[in-house]
Amino acid sequence: MVLRHNYDVPWRLGTAGTSSPVLRVGEARAAPRGNNKGTAIMKRERRAKIVATLGPATASQAAIEKLFEAGVDVFRMNFSHGSHADHERTHGIVRSLERKYHRPVGILMDLQGPKLRVGEIAGGAAELAVGNRFRLDLDATAGDAGRAPLPHPEIFRALEPGSDLLLDDGRIRLKVIHCSPEHAETEVVIGGTLSNHKGVNVPTVILDVSPLTKKDRDDLRFGLDLGVEWVGLSFVQRPEDLAEARKLIAGRAAVMSKLEKPAALEHLEEIVHLSDAIMVARGDLGVECPTEEVPVQQRRILRLCKQAGKPVIIATQMLDSMIHAPTPTRAEASDVATAIYDGADAVMLSAESAVGDYPTEAVAVMARIITRVESDEHYKTMRDRRRTGHEATAADAITVAACQVAETVSAKVIVTFTTTGSTTLRCARLRPEAQILGLTPDRETARRLALCWGVHSVMTEDIHSFREMVTKAAAEAKKDGFVERGEPLVVTAGVPFGTPGATNILRITWAE
């Protein structure tokens, strides 16, 4: 997993000015940073992480800080909306939270991807009746109840008789009767009102279209220069779609593939292998997949990501009713809980936090649900049962042994020294009972690890000796509230120190 930028900007978790204690919302507590004066570090008690989308409802410094205090670990900037100036301002606010709370915070830039839409409809809308014929073509003339412009030749090139076309998020369904590279004659299977510029989905074919539009490339350059940790890649259909993005990103951020196309599920193992993380975008996936297929595929994706040690986010409509209500439905609470029971690294809020009336409450509710599930004995049993095998490498052998040793000596924390994040991710994949304290000299790695299950990441200076390794591990674990004097902790690192991927040391020590 590539987890480093090609450039380095000085950044250090320093001491903030004197302020009042951190607001605590059930699942988080403020742990003292040694003898430092000022704001205490924010330490989450839960293992699964929360991603929240920023938008008009959460654009201010105060609103974003409330989200963070309520439990957000990674902030999502949706580049389908907002200007570069908006995102730059948001980025600055998030970075200020790091300095205040001494906690690395991840930023995910979510690229818009291709948007396939019909053109103009005369009068703004037309009614499509079930059983009627309906034509789509490249003619830009405004449409009516019998035809509409579709300015996407790549769709017509991919269609075959019998293909389905979904309009307006699946509210209208068409069946292709015959087609050419310039048009498609269809039958209306599910009718409805078609208005200007409604979206088009083609679930049964692979479209010859890059997941990166010109807008995406411009946004990507801006985001990378700004300094984001994760890039969400939309419209992934096949493994090849990741090649262009990786070339442009060039290691400056980690790549998160958004699974929203059924075609991607046919190449799932290869896409997971080539990605640094996966987002299950259930809203778009649910438009093109049968509804009953989405939860099955969600569990399949979680299982494969767990085996590969890749973080996975469950996204879309998790607490949808909280856009306008102060509490979720029982079904929504169960949906969040199911994702945690199934082993998700993170769950995500979209409109709930971006445009909703109760963004902070939505984060707090999600945090409470996660905390309650993780305290359930059934969850612990399921977590232990899902522990997967490991690779035949020295690094994996050390990591497996660290988890077993931590359980044997009742250590509350496993401290991992890492440069790229791979050592810490290996440990997270095993879902140990002990918490994971990831120490790294690399600020980008610290921020990216904020997404990963069970990881509390801290930026520290690099180590150069065994004695320094043990001393620093014990001191950081004690500072951040993982252990008290005399309690054991397990430490993993690699020799030569600072060498990526060289995990080969396991030590037990005690806090002084």
C-alpha positions in Angstrom: 0.0 0.0 0.0 1.5 3.3 -1.1 1.2 5.7 1.9 3.6 8.6 1.3 3.6 11.9 -0.6 6.5 12.8 -2.9 7.0 16.0 -1.1 7.4 17.0 2.6 5.9 20.0 4.3 7.0 20.6 7.9 4.3 19.7 10.3 4.4 18.7 13.9 1.8 18.0 16.6 2.7 20.8 18.9 1.3 22.3 22.1 -1.9 24.3 21.7 -2.7 27.4 23.7 -4.6 27.2 27.0 -8.2 26.3 26.5 -11.1 24.6 28.2 -11.4 20.8 28.2 -12.6 19.0 25.1 -16.4 18.4 24.7 -17.1 14.8 25.2 -20.0 13.0 23.4 -20.3 9.6 24.9 -17.5 7.8 23.1 -14.5 10.1 23.3 -12.4 11.4 26.1 -9.6 13.8 26.5 -6.3 12.1 27.4 -3.5 14.2 28.8 -0.4 14.8 26.7 2.2 14.3 29.5 3.1 17.6 31.1 2.2 19.7 28.1 -0.1 22.6 28.9 -3.1 23.4 26.8 -5.8 21.4 25.1 -5.7 17.7 25.7 -5.5 15.2 22.8 -8.8 13.8 21.5 -8.8 10.0 22.1 -11.6 8.0 20.7 -12.7 4.9 22.7 -14.3 3.1 19.7 -12.5 1.2 17.0 -14.6 1.8 13.8 -14.2 5.3 12.3 -16.6 8.0 11.2 -16.4 9.9 7.9 -18.5 13.0 7.5 -19.2 15.0 4.3 -18.8 18.8 4.6 -21.2 21.1 2.8 -23.4 24.2 3.3 -24.7 23.1 6.7 -21.2 22.6 8.0 -19.1 25.2 6.3 -18.1 27.3 9.3 -15.2 26.8 11.7 -17.6 26.3 14.6 -19.7 23.7 12.7 -16.7 21.7 11.6 -15.2 21.7 15.1 -18.5 20.5 16.6 -18.5 17.6 14.1 -14.9 16.7 15.1 -15.7 16.8 18.8 -18.8 14.7 18.2 -16.7 11.9 16.7 -15.6 12.6 13.1 -12.2 11.0 12.2 -12.0 11.8 8.4 -13.7 14.7 6.6 -15.0 14.3 3.1 -14.8 17.1 0.6 -17.3 16.4 -2.2 -15.9 17.9 -5.4 -19.3 17.5 -7.2 -20.2 20.7 -5.3 -18.4 23.8 -4.2 -15.6 25.9 -5.6 -11.9 25.5 -5.1 -12.0 28.5 -2.8 -14.6 26.7 -0.7 -12.5 23.6 -0.4 -9.4 25.5 0.3 -11.1 27.2 3.2 -12.5 24.0 4.5 -9.0 22.3 4.3 -7.6 25.1 6.4 -10.2 24.7 9.1 -9.6 20.9 9.3 -5.8 21.5 9.6 -6.4 24.0 12.5 -8.3 21.2 14.4 -5.1 19.1 14.3 -3.1 21.8 15.9 -5.7 22.4 18.6 -6.5 18.8 19.5 -3.1 17.2 18.8 -4.8 14.5 16.6 -4.1 13.8 12.9 -7.3 14.2 10.9 -7.8 12.7 7.4 -9.2 14.5 4.4 -10.9 12.6 1.6 -11.4 14.4 -1.7 -14.2 12.7 -3.6 -14.0 13.3 -7.3 -17.2 13.8 -9.3 -16.5 11.4 -12.1 -18.5 11.2 -15.4 -22.1 12.4 -15.2 -24.3 10.8 -17.9 -27.5 12.9 -18.4 -30.2 13.4 -20.9 -30.5 16.8 -22.6 -33.2 19.4 -22.6 -36.9 18.5 -22.6 -39.4 20.9 -24.2 -41.4 22.6 -21.5 -39.0 21.3 -18.9 -40.6 17.8 -18.5 -42.5 15.1 -20.3 -44.5 12.1 -19.2 -43.3 8.7 -20.3 -46.1 6.1 -20.3 -45.5 2.4 -19.7 -45.5 0.4 -23.0 -44.8 3.3 -25.2 -41.8 3.6 -27.5 -39.1 6.2 -26.5 -36.1 7.2 -28.6 -32.8 8.5 -27.4 -30.3 10.0 -29.9 -27.5 12.5 -30.4 -29.8 15.2 -31.9 -29.6 18.2 -29.5 -33.2 19.2 -30.3 -35.3 19.5 -27.2 -37.1 16.2 -26.4 -40.8 15.3 -25.7 -42.8 12.3 -24.6 -41.4 10.3 -27.6 -37.7 11.1 -27.6 -34.9 12.9 -25.8 -31.4 14.0 -26.6 -28.6 11.9 -25.0 -25.3 13.5 -25.8 -23.2 10.5 -24.9 -22.0 8.5 -28.0 -20.2 6.1 -25.6 -23.5 4.9 -24.3 -24.9 4.1 -27.8 -21.6 2.3 -28.7 -22.0 0.0 -25.8 -25.8 -0.8 -26.0 -27.3 -4.0 -27.4 -30.9 -5.1 -27.9 -32.2 -6.1 -24.5 -30.0 -3.7 -22.5 -31.7 -1.7 -19.7 -31.5 2.1 -19.4 -32.3 3.7 -16.1 -33.3 7.4 -15.9 -33.6 9.7 -12.9 -31.9 7.3 -10.4 -33.9 4.3 -11.6 -37.3 5.9 -11.4 -37.8 5.3 -15.1 -36.7 2.1 -16.8 -36.3 1.6 -20.5 -35.6 -1.6 -22.5 -33.6 -1.3 -25.7 -35.3 -2.8 -28.7 -32.8 -1.9 -31.4 -29.9 0.6 -31.5 -27.1 2.0 -33.5 -24.0 4.1 -32.7 -26.2 7.3 -32.9 -29.5 6.2 -31.3 -31.5 3.7 -29.3 -35.2 2.8 -29.7 -36.6 1.6 -26.4 -39.8 0.5 -24.7 -40.9 2.2 -21.5 -41.0 -0.5 -18.8 -41.4 1.8 -15.8 -42.9 5.2 -16.7 -42.7 8.5 -15.0 -41.9 12.2 -15.5 -38.7 12.9 -17.3 -37.3 16.4 -16.8 -34.2 18.3 -18.0 -30.7 16.8 -17.4 -31.8 13.8 -15.4 -29.1 11.1 -14.9 -28.7 8.0 -17.0 -27.5 4.6 -15.7 -26.6 1.7 -17.9 -26.3 -1.3 -15.5 -25.8 -4.2 -17.9 -22.8 -2.9 -20.0 -19.3 -1.6 -19.5 -19.0 1.9 -20.9 -15.8 3.0 -22.7 -15.3 6.1 -20.6 -12.5 7.2 -18.3 -13.4 7.6 -14.7 -11.5 11.0 -14.8 -13.1 13.9 -16.7 -11.3 17.2 -17.4 -13.0 18.6 -14.3 -11.7 15.7 -12.3 -8.2 16.2 -13.5 -8.3 19.9 -12.6 -9.8 19.1 -9.2 -7.2 16.4 -8.6 -4.3 18.7 -9.3 -5.8 21.3 -6.9 -6.5 18.7 -4.2 -3.0 17.2 -4.4 -1.4 20.6 -4.2 -3.6 21.5 -1.2 -2.6 18.3 0.5 -5.4 15.7 0.9 -4.7 12.2 2.2 -7.3 10.2 0.2 -8.7 10.5 -3.3 -12.1 8.9 -4.0 -12.3 7.7 -7.5 -15.8 7.5 -9.0 -17.2 5.4 -11.9 -14.7 2.5 -11.4 -15.7 -0.3 -13.7 -12.6 -2.4 -14.2 -9.0 -2.6 -12.9 -7.7 -0.6 -15.8 -9.6 2.4 -14.6 -7.2 2.8 -11.6 -4.1 3.1 -13.8 -4.7 6.7 -15.0 -5.5 7.9 -11.5 -2.5 6.3 -9.9 -0.2 7.8 -12.6 -1.6 11.3 -12.0 -1.5 10.9 -8.2 2.0 9.6 -8.3 2.0 8.5 -4.6 0.9 11.9 -3.3 -2.3 10.5 -1.8 -3.9 7.1 -1.3 -6.5 5.9 -3.8 -10.0 4.9 -2.7 -12.1 3.1 -5.3 -15.8 3.8 -5.0 -17.8 0.7 -5.9 -21.0 2.1 -7.5 -21.1 0.1 -10.8 -22.2 -3.6 -11.1 -19.3 -4.1 -13.6 -16.8 -3.4 -10.8 -18.2 -6.3 -8.9 -17.2 -8.7 -11.7 -13.5 -7.6 -11.2 -13.7 -7.1 -7.4 -10.6 -8.9 -6.3 -8.4 -7.1 -8.8 -9.9 -3.7 -7.9 -9.4 -4.3 -4.2 -5.8 -5.4 -4.9 -5.0 -2.2 -6.8 -6.7 0.2 -4.4 -5.6 1.5 -1.1 -9.1 1.5 0.3 -12.7 0.8 -0.9 -15.9 2.8 -0.5 -19.2 0.9 -0.9 -21.3 3.6 -2.5 -24.6 1.9 -1.9 -26.8 4.7 -3.3 -25.5 4.5 -6.9 -24.9 0.7 -6.6 -28.5 0.3 -5.5 -29.7 2.1 -8.6 -28.1 -0.4 -11.0 -28.1 -3.6 -8.9 -31.3 -5.3 -7.7 -32.1 -4.0 -4.3 -31.8 -7.4 -2.7 -28.3 -7.8 -4.1 -26.8 -4.8 -2.4 -26.5 -6.2 1.2 -25.1 -9.4 -0.2 -22.5 -7.6 -2.2 -21.7 -5.3 0.8 -20.8 -8.3 2.9 -18.8 -9.8 0.0 -16.8 -6.6 -0.3 -16.2 -6.4 3.4 -14.9 -9.9 3.5 -12.5 -9.4 0.6 -11.2 -6.1 1.9 -10.6 -7.7 5.3 -8.6 -10.5 3.7 -6.5 -8.0 1.7 -6.0 -5.7 4.7 -7.6 -2.7 2.9 -9.8 -0.3 4.8 -13.4 -0.2 3.7 -16.1 2.5 4.2 -19.8 1.8 4.1 -21.5 4.9 2.6 -24.9 6.4 1.6 -28.2 6.8 3.4 -27.0 5.4 6.7 -29.0 7.9 8.8 -30.9 9.5 5.9 -33.9 10.5 8.0 -31.6 12.7 10.1 -31.4 15.1 7.3 -34.6 16.6 8.7 -35.2 14.7 12.0 -33.2 14.8 15.2 -33.2 11.0 15.6 -32.8 8.2 13.2 -35.3 5.4 12.4 -34.7 2.1 14.1 -34.0 0.5 10.7 -31.2 3.1 10.1 -29.7 2.4 13.5 -29.7 -1.3 12.7 -28.1 -0.5 9.3 -25.1 1.2 11.0 -24.9 -1.5 13.6 -24.9 -4.2 10.8 -21.9 -2.6 9.1 -20.0 -2.6 12.4 -20.9 -6.2 13.2 -19.7 -7.1 9.7 -16.3 -5.5 10.3 -16.4 -2.2 8.4 -13.4 0.1 9.1 -15.6 3.2 8.8 -19.2 4.4 8.2 -20.0 7.6 6.3 -22.5 10.4 6.5 -23.3 12.2 3.3 -26.3 14.6 3.1 -26.9 14.1 6.8 -23.8 16.2 7.6 -23.5 18.2 4.4 -26.9 19.8 4.1 -28.9 18.3 7.0 -30.6 20.1 9.8 -28.9 18.0 12.5 -25.3 17.3 11.4 -23.7 17.2 14.9 -26.5 15.0 16.2 -26.1 12.6 13.3 -22.4 12.1 14.1 -23.1 11.7 17.8 -25.8 9.1 17.2 -23.5 7.2 14.8 -20.7 7.3 17.4 -23.0 5.9 20.1 -24.3 3.1 17.9 -20.7 2.1 17.1 -19.7 2.2 20.8 -22.6 0.1 21.8 -22.1 -2.5 19.2 -18.4 -2.8 20.0 -19.2 -3.4 23.7 -21.5 -6.4 22.7 -20.1 -9.8 23.5 -21.6 -11.1 20.2 -19.6 -8.5 18.3 -16.4 -9.6 20.0 -17.2 -13.2 19.2 -17.8 -12.4 15.5 -14.7 -10.3 15.4 -12.5 -13.1 16.7 -14.2 -15.6 14.4 -13.5 -13.4 11.3 -9.7 -13.1 12.0 -8.2 -14.1 8.7 -5.0 -15.9 7.8 -1.7 -14.1 7.2 1.0 -14.0 4.6 4.2 -16.1 5.0 6.4 -13.1 5.8 8.4 -12.0 8.8 6.4 -8.9 9.1 3.1 -10.8 9.3 4.6 -13.3 11.7 5.7 -10.5 14.0 2.2 -8.9 13.8 0.4 -12.1 14.5 2.7 -12.8 17.4 2.2 -9.3 18.8 -1.6 -9.8 18.9 -1.3 -13.1 20.6 1.3 -11.8 23.1 -0.9 -8.8 23.9 -3.8 -11.1 24.7 -1.6 -13.4 26.8 -0.2 -10.6 29.0 -3.4 -8.6 29.0 -1.8 -5.6 27.3 -4.2 -2.8 26.5 -2.3 -1.5 23.6 0.0 -2.6 20.7 2.4 0.1 19.7 3.5 0.0 16.0 6.3 2.0 14.7 5.7 2.6 11.0 6.8 4.8 8.1 4.4 3.9 5.3 1.6 2.6 7.5 1.8 -1.0 6.3 2.9 -2.3 9.8 -0.1 -0.7 11.5 -2.5 -1.8 8.7 -1.4 -5.4 9.2 -2.2 -5.2 12.9 -5.6 -3.6 12.2 -6.4 -6.4 9.8 -6.2 -8.9 12.7 -8.7 -6.9 14.8 -6.9 -7.4 18.1 -8.6 -6.9 21.4 -5.9 -4.4 22.4 -6.0 -0.9 20.9 -3.5 0.1 18.3 -1.2 3.1 18.7 0.5 3.9 15.4 3.6 6.0 15.8 5.1 7.5 12.6 7.5 10.3 11.6 5.4 10.9 8.5 2.6 13.3 8.8 0.7 12.0 5.7 0.8 8.4 7.1 -0.5 9.6 10.4 -3.4 11.3 8.7 -4.3 8.4 6.4 -4.3 6.0 9.4 -7.1 8.0 10.9 -9.4 6.1 8.6 -8.3 2.6 9.7 -10.1 0.5 12.3 -8.7 0.6 15.8 -5.8 2.9 15.0 -4.9 5.9 17.1 -2.1 7.6 15.0 0.5 9.9 16.5 3.3 11.7 14.7 6.6 11.3 16.5 10.3 11.7 15.6 11.9 8.6 14.1 13.7 6.1 16.4 17.4 5.1 16.2 17.9 2.4 18.9 16.2 -0.4 20.8 16.3 1.7 24.0 14.7 4.7 22.3 12.0 2.4 20.8 11.0 1.0 24.1 11.1 4.4 25.9 9.2 6.3 23.3 6.5 3.6 23.0 5.9 3.5 26.7 5.9 7.3 27.0 3.5 7.9 24.1 1.1 5.1 25.3 1.1 6.7 28.8 0.7 10.3 27.5 -2.3 9.3 25.3 -4.1 7.4 28.1 -3.6 3.9 26.9 -1.7 2.6 29.9 -0.9 3.6 33.5 2.3 3.1 35.3 3.3 -0.5 35.6 0.9 -1.8 32.9 2.3 -3.9 30.0 2.4 -2.9 26.3 3.5 -4.7 23.2 5.8 -3.0 20.7 6.6 -3.8 17.1 9.2 -2.1 14.8 11.8 -2.9 12.2 15.5 -2.9 12.0 17.2 -1.0 10.4 15.0 1.6 12.1 13.1 3.8 9.6 13.2 1.2 6.8 9.7 0.8 5.3 8.4 -2.8 5.4 11.1 -4.1 7.7 9.0 -5.1 10.7 11.0 -7.7 12.5 11.0 -6.8 16.2 8.6 -7.7 19.0 9.1 -6.4 22.5 7.1 -6.4 25.7 7.6 -3.5 28.1 5.9 -1.7 31.0 4.9 1.9 31.4 7.0 3.8 34.0 
